[in-house]
Amino acid sequence: MEDTTGSNPQSLGLTEKLKSWLSWSWTYVCFIWFGMVLIMVYVLWSPLKLQETLTSASVFLNTLTPKFYVALTGTSSLISGLILIFEWWYFRKYGTSFIEQVSVSHLRPLLGGVENSSTTGLFSSVNGEAEPRPSVSECKVWRNPLNLFRGAEYNRYTWVTGKEPLTYYDMNLSAQDHQTFFTGETQQLRPEDAVMQKAWRERNPQARIRAAYQAIELNHECAAAYVLLAEEEATTITEAERLFKKALIIAGKDINLLVYIKRRLAMCARKLGRIKEAVKMMRDLMKEFPLLGMLNIHENLLEALLELQAYADVQAVLAKYDDISLPKSATICYTSALLKARAVSDKFSPEAASRRGLSTAEMNAVEAIHRAVEFNPHVPKYLLEMKSLILPPEHILKRGDSEAVAYAFFHLQHWKRAEGALNLLHCTWEGTFHEVSVYPKKELPFFILFTAGLCSFTAMLAMLTHQFPELMGVFAKAFFSTLFAPLGFFADKMESFMPSSFWHQLTRI
């Protein structure tokens, strides 16, 4: 087993070198291959009797009736039309092009594209210190920092409606996150870790719970198993908190487990009404692990501070994290807008503002709302209750509707608490963005436009060939003669440049 694990890094290194070499040489290989093809065609022109073959092919093409060309172009139009219909359906359902997705997922890594590689954990522990990953790729899909508990919260929706509150895609992303967070830091997985790896991938909740109990039977100090039970089996927040505390005791020095458990314990305290305790736990966690900005624990802290109405502390947190170098979020932008709107909203009147103009404080509040709406224009409809709220997902799309749902689900109460804040938001949003803002505008993928153009073009060729067969035949001959003229010119120049004996010797070889 040791030999196997020891050889893995070497084999992985060889694979990475091979991929990098392929991506580096791809551009040059294309030109070399094209040149070699031209040379081979010219060298084998006489031995393979390519001239006679082309002549016979042209004679065969001349004998074809216009019906053949009508059938050819009509079939091409039909196939491209079917591809267009499938691409359009896939785009409407998943928001992306199927061809582009396959190209990015499977071909781009081979052609030198960026490929995200996950390490053994979110953090690596070296000498007892937590270090971030060497590189954190920019991505639009993030884990919801305020995601609910499955057993104690999401399952209530299932009990009432009989429907699943989370999509399979969302749960699959969570399974990948958990495998990344809770993989053992040793080279060789322990038996209980292997069971938990399988448990996170299980689609059935009961199967995940059974696997967690199996891991506990193998090792009574398997903290990851208690984390799963707290998330999935516990039907109340109090029960989930008890299981998390038990997991914290046996977590040891596993950085990933400690961070995850402490954060969830703080969220339990927040949900149980012990808000000051939750704030202290979040502050201690951020102080103990200062490099956790990518996990957005400050968003949990902001929500708890808003519940305490500690607006000065909220402003202090915003001053630290509302920085241009850090990834923005709806929580950051809209909380900043809320604080500035709160200062003027209780006395704000659209009629009075239109008569006398906006004061400096009102202008700052309006600009902050502008900035927030430009970042995510979906949020106001949920805050103004123009759209119904649903349970927030476990993962959110930055600047998308899912982020708007997650933000409004937890922060609508804070906007309602600030008198007049929603009125100012409504006036600013309706007057400026209701008709103007179209961000984020979803553009049609290239391949949908390409297949649409190809389908239309081939359909037009089929119709013209059917209506004007002789004229289209003349046009096709002129087009192909013009297209192959550079090749003939190149062949003539090569023949005049190279001595005939050289080509004779090559053909003999």
Helices and strands as residue ranges (DSSP letters): H 2-43, H 50-63, H 66-94, H 98-102, I 103-107, E 124-126, E 129-131, E 141-143, I 150-154, H 155-161, H 168-182, H 191-201, H 205-218, H 223-232, H 237-250, H 255-271, H 275-288, G 293-295, H 297-307, H 311-321, H 330-342, G 345-347, H 350-356, H 360-375, H 379-383, E 395-397, H 401-417, H 421-432, H 446-467, H 469-497, H 500-508
